[in-house]
Amino acid sequence: METDPIFGETNNIDWLKARKLINDDLKNAIKKYNPRGQKSDFYPSYRKLKYLENELHSVDNNHLNEFFGGLSVIKDLVLSAIQCRFVDRE
């Protein structure tokens, strides 16, 4: 597992390292940022669903049932709905 240069191996920010990133370039980027209007990046349709499908496939049903009985059934229903959506798209 790679260690993040700012977060390390935790979710806490190492501010001694992070403060090096707070400079004029960051301030200029914040000033130029415009959250409104059309986005320049292209996101293929159903990208989020494909990501969710991949994440759900990586979870073991036995592990889900240990956490909460019957949760694997819900996972399978969600996967079926996603697969139906992909078939509808074609």
N, CA and C atoms as a LAMMPS dump frame, in Angstrom:
ITEM: TIMESTEP
0
ITEM: NUMBER OF ATOMS
270
ITEM: BOX BOUNDS ff ff ff
-5.0000000000000000e+02 5.0000000000000000e+02
-5.0000000000000000e+02 5.0000000000000000e+02
-5.0000000000000000e+02 5.0000000000000000e+02
ITEM: ATOMS id mol type element x y z
1 1 1 N 0.843 -1.189 0
2 1 2 C 0 0 0
3 1 3 C 0.878 1.238 0
4 2 1 N 0.568 2.155 -0.921
5 2 2 C 1.343 3.382 -0.985
6 2 3 C 0.937 4.316 0.143
7 3 1 N 1.907 5.013 0.66
8 3 2 C 1.631 5.982 1.709
9 3 3 C 1.428 7.347 1.068
10 4 1 N 0.341 8.001 1.413
11 4 2 C 0.059 9.328 0.893
12 4 3 C 1.055 10.316 1.488
13 5 1 N 1.622 11.21 0.661
14 5 2 C 2.632 12.135 1.19
15 5 3 C 2.086 13.143 2.195
16 6 1 N 0.799 13.439 2.135
17 6 2 C 0.214 14.42 3.046
18 6 3 C -0.472 13.738 4.222
19 7 1 N -1.241 12.685 3.945
20 7 2 C -2.002 12.028 4.999
21 7 3 C -1.219 10.936 5.704
22 8 1 N -0.179 10.399 5.064
23 8 2 C 0.539 9.285 5.656
24 8 3 C -0.332 8.047 5.587
25 9 1 N -0.378 7.276 6.652
26 9 2 C -1.199 6.065 6.671
27 9 3 C -2.476 6.266 7.472
28 10 1 N -2.821 7.499 7.778
29 10 2 C -4.036 7.786 8.529
30 10 3 C -4.898 8.75 7.731
31 11 1 N -6.034 9.137 8.279
32 11 2 C -6.89 10.136 7.649
33 11 3 C -6.586 11.538 8.166
34 12 1 N -5.59 11.669 9.028
35 12 2 C -5.226 12.971 9.573
36 12 3 C -4.18 13.639 8.684
37 13 1 N -4.37 14.9 8.422
38 13 2 C -3.432 15.644 7.587
39 13 3 C -2.187 15.984 8.399
40 14 1 N -1.044 15.782 7.772
41 14 2 C 0.222 16.211 8.364
42 14 3 C 0.433 17.66 7.93
43 15 1 N 0.05 18.593 8.787
44 15 2 C 0.065 20.005 8.417
45 15 3 C 1.471 20.537 8.164
46 16 1 N 2.482 19.919 8.748
47 16 2 C 3.85 20.357 8.466
48 16 3 C 4.193 20.13 7.001
49 17 1 N 3.668 19.057 6.417
50 17 2 C 3.901 18.779 5.003
51 17 3 C 2.892 19.51 4.121
52 18 1 N 1.65 19.591 4.59
53 18 2 C 0.592 20.192 3.785
54 18 3 C 0.776 21.691 3.604
55 19 1 N 1.35 22.352 4.574
56 19 2 C 1.484 23.812 4.453
57 19 3 C 2.433 24.214 3.33
58 20 1 N 3.286 23.283 2.886
59 20 2 C 4.158 23.575 1.748
60 20 3 C 3.35 23.716 0.464
61 21 1 N 2.154 23.119 0.425
62 21 2 C 1.304 23.201 -0.76
63 21 3 C 0.47 24.475 -0.797
64 22 1 N 0.379 25.149 0.34
65 22 2 C -0.394 26.395 0.408
66 22 3 C 0.529 27.534 0.003
67 23 1 N 0.409 27.93 -1.265
68 23 2 C 1.271 28.976 -1.802
69 23 3 C 0.476 29.827 -2.783
70 24 1 N 1.152 30.671 -3.541
71 24 2 C 0.463 31.569 -4.473
72 24 3 C -0.255 30.809 -5.581
73 25 1 N 0.297 29.66 -6.01
74 25 2 C -0.368 28.876 -7.055
75 25 3 C -1.741 28.406 -6.584
76 26 1 N -1.819 27.951 -5.349
77 26 2 C -3.1 27.501 -4.803
78 26 3 C -4.066 28.68 -4.687
79 27 1 N -3.577 29.809 -4.206
80 27 2 C -4.441 30.988 -4.062
81 27 3 C -4.969 31.455 -5.419
82 28 1 N -4.125 31.429 -6.449
83 28 2 C -4.566 31.826 -7.786
84 28 3 C -5.575 30.836 -8.352
85 29 1 N -5.363 29.558 -8.105
86 29 2 C -6.299 28.547 -8.585
87 29 3 C -7.661 28.716 -7.918
88 30 1 N -7.673 29.052 -6.63
89 30 2 C -8.933 29.278 -5.927
90 30 3 C -9.645 30.499 -6.49
91 31 1 N -8.897 31.553 -6.798
92 31 2 C -9.509 32.757 -7.364
93 31 3 C -10.109 32.498 -8.737
94 32 1 N -9.459 31.65 -9.54
95 32 2 C -9.919 31.37 -10.898
96 32 3 C -11.04 30.34 -10.931
97 33 1 N -11.228 29.588 -9.86
98 33 2 C -12.204 28.5 -9.856
99 33 3 C -13.613 29.041 -10.034
100 34 1 N -14.35 28.441 -10.962
101 34 2 C -15.728 28.828 -11.212
102 34 3 C -16.589 27.565 -11.147
103 35 1 N -17.374 27.412 -10.077
104 35 2 C -18.177 26.197 -9.95
105 35 3 C -19.404 26.173 -10.858
106 36 1 N -19.74 27.287 -11.462
107 36 2 C -20.938 27.362 -12.299
108 36 3 C -20.573 27.128 -13.761
109 37 1 N -21.571 26.784 -14.52
110 37 2 C -21.38 26.619 -15.954
111 37 3 C -21.036 25.194 -16.34
112 38 1 N -20.837 25.03 -17.636
113 38 2 C -20.553 23.711 -18.172
114 38 3 C -19.167 23.24 -17.742
115 39 1 N -19.079 21.98 -17.398
116 39 2 C -17.804 21.398 -16.991
117 39 3 C -16.992 21.043 -18.229
118 40 1 N -15.697 21.229 -18.152
119 40 2 C -14.846 20.933 -19.294
120 40 3 C -14.517 19.45 -19.394
121 41 1 N -14.609 18.74 -18.275
122 41 2 C -14.302 17.32 -18.287
123 41 3 C -15.478 16.532 -18.859
124 42 1 N -15.169 15.471 -19.576
125 42 2 C -16.206 14.611 -20.131
126 42 3 C -16.355 13.386 -19.246
127 43 1 N -17.553 13.147 -18.778
128 43 2 C -17.833 11.977 -17.964
129 43 3 C -18.77 11.065 -18.743
130 44 1 N -18.293 9.879 -19.121
131 44 2 C -19.174 8.96 -19.848
132 44 3 C -20.405 8.625 -19.005
133 45 1 N -21.518 8.418 -19.698
134 45 2 C -22.73 8.075 -18.965
135 45 3 C -22.542 6.75 -18.251
136 46 1 N -23.16 6.644 -17.136
137 46 2 C -23.143 5.441 -16.309
138 46 3 C -21.792 5.154 -15.66
139 47 1 N -20.933 6.121 -15.602
140 47 2 C -19.626 5.912 -14.968
141 47 3 C -19.772 5.613 -13.474
142 48 1 N -20.66 6.329 -12.81
143 48 2 C -20.859 6.101 -11.377
144 48 3 C -21.45 4.729 -11.114
145 49 1 N -22.392 4.317 -11.974
146 49 2 C -22.978 2.994 -11.802
147 49 3 C -21.939 1.902 -12.013
148 50 1 N -21.06 2.089 -12.989
149 50 2 C -20.009 1.105 -13.238
150 50 3 C -19.068 1.032 -12.042
151 51 1 N -18.746 2.187 -11.461
152 51 2 C -17.888 2.217 -10.276
153 51 3 C -18.57 1.479 -9.119
154 52 1 N -19.849 1.761 -8.915
155 52 2 C -20.601 1.099 -7.841
156 52 3 C -20.657 -0.408 -8.065
157 53 1 N -20.869 -0.813 -9.311
158 53 2 C -20.912 -2.238 -9.618
159 53 3 C -19.575 -2.911 -9.282
160 54 1 N -18.477 -2.279 -9.654
161 54 2 C -17.153 -2.841 -9.354
162 54 3 C -16.912 -2.93 -7.845
163 55 1 N -17.335 -1.904 -7.122
164 55 2 C -17.164 -1.914 -5.669
165 55 3 C -18.001 -3.018 -5.022
166 56 1 N -19.224 -3.176 -5.484
167 56 2 C -20.091 -4.212 -4.92
168 56 3 C -19.577 -5.617 -5.222
169 57 1 N -19.005 -5.81 -6.406
170 57 2 C -18.446 -7.121 -6.741
171 57 3 C -17.249 -7.464 -5.853
172 58 1 N -16.579 -6.451 -5.338
173 58 2 C -15.393 -6.71 -4.514
174 58 3 C -15.747 -7.106 -3.076
175 59 1 N -17.014 -6.951 -2.691
176 59 2 C -17.439 -7.281 -1.325
177 59 3 C -17.936 -8.72 -1.278
178 60 1 N -17.433 -9.479 -0.318
179 60 2 C -17.804 -10.884 -0.152
180 60 3 C -19.166 -10.993 0.546
181 61 1 N -20.057 -11.83 -0.006
182 61 2 C -21.395 -12.006 0.574
183 61 3 C -21.347 -12.557 1.991
184 62 1 N -20.425 -13.464 2.265
185 62 2 C -20.326 -14.02 3.617
186 62 3 C -19.945 -12.941 4.623
187 63 1 N -19.068 -12.043 4.202
188 63 2 C -18.665 -10.944 5.083
189 63 3 C -19.859 -10.022 5.368
190 64 1 N -20.669 -9.774 4.339
191 64 2 C -21.863 -8.936 4.535
192 64 3 C -22.836 -9.58 5.504
193 65 1 N -23.033 -10.88 5.359
194 65 2 C -23.984 -11.573 6.234
195 65 3 C -23.5 -11.634 7.678
196 66 1 N -22.183 -11.655 7.866
197 66 2 C -21.656 -11.589 9.234
198 66 3 C -21.971 -10.237 9.86
199 67 1 N -21.903 -9.195 9.042
200 67 2 C -22.177 -7.847 9.54
201 67 3 C -23.662 -7.676 9.843
202 68 1 N -24.51 -8.089 8.896
203 68 2 C -25.963 -7.966 9.07
204 68 3 C -26.626 -9.007 8.183
205 69 1 N -27.335 -9.935 8.776
206 69 2 C -27.964 -11.02 8.027
207 69 3 C -28.885 -10.507 6.943
208 70 1 N -28.736 -11.04 5.761
209 70 2 C -29.591 -10.641 4.649
210 70 3 C -29.056 -9.484 3.838
211 71 1 N -27.968 -8.883 4.261
212 71 2 C -27.428 -7.744 3.521
213 71 3 C -26.925 -8.164 2.146
214 72 1 N -26.483 -9.405 2.025
215 72 2 C -26.012 -9.874 0.715
216 72 3 C -27.163 -9.946 -0.288
217 73 1 N -28.38 -10.17 0.191
218 73 2 C -29.545 -10.195 -0.699
219 73 3 C -29.77 -8.799 -1.281
220 74 1 N -29.643 -7.783 -0.447
221 74 2 C -29.789 -6.401 -0.914
222 74 3 C -28.698 -6.073 -1.923
223 75 1 N -27.484 -6.511 -1.639
224 75 2 C -26.367 -6.29 -2.571
225 75 3 C -26.678 -6.925 -3.924
226 76 1 N -27.181 -8.157 -3.906
227 76 2 C -27.502 -8.846 -5.157
228 76 3 C -28.633 -8.149 -5.916
229 77 1 N -29.616 -7.616 -5.188
230 77 2 C -30.698 -6.867 -5.839
231 77 3 C -30.183 -5.594 -6.502
232 78 1 N -29.301 -4.895 -5.805
233 78 2 C -28.721 -3.674 -6.375
234 78 3 C -27.891 -4.002 -7.615
235 79 1 N -27.1 -5.078 -7.549
236 79 2 C -26.306 -5.491 -8.709
237 79 3 C -27.209 -5.862 -9.884
238 80 1 N -28.313 -6.542 -9.599
239 80 2 C -29.259 -6.902 -10.667
240 80 3 C -29.859 -5.653 -11.305
241 81 1 N -30.21 -4.676 -10.486
242 81 2 C -30.772 -3.428 -11.01
243 81 3 C -29.756 -2.696 -11.88
244 82 1 N -28.501 -2.684 -11.445
245 82 2 C -27.452 -2.025 -12.236
246 82 3 C -27.268 -2.746 -13.569
247 83 1 N -27.226 -4.064 -13.523
248 83 2 C -27.053 -4.825 -14.773
249 83 3 C -28.226 -4.643 -15.704
250 84 1 N -29.447 -4.537 -15.173
251 84 2 C -30.613 -4.268 -16.01
252 84 3 C -30.504 -2.901 -16.657
253 85 1 N -30.008 -1.941 -15.921
254 85 2 C -29.832 -0.586 -16.448
255 85 3 C -28.835 -0.581 -17.607
256 86 1 N -27.76 -1.354 -17.483
257 86 2 C -26.778 -1.432 -18.554
258 86 3 C -27.374 -2.113 -19.786
259 87 1 N -28.203 -3.141 -19.586
260 87 2 C -28.848 -3.832 -20.705
261 87 3 C -29.835 -2.886 -21.392
262 88 1 N -30.573 -2.093 -20.612
263 88 2 C -31.517 -1.122 -21.174
264 88 3 C -30.808 -0.086 -22.03
265 89 1 N -29.606 0.246 -21.643
266 89 2 C -28.845 1.277 -22.353
267 89 3 C -28.415 0.799 -23.729
268 90 1 N -28.177 -0.483 -23.875
269 90 2 C -27.646 -1.015 -25.142
270 90 3 C -28.656 -1.103 -26.22
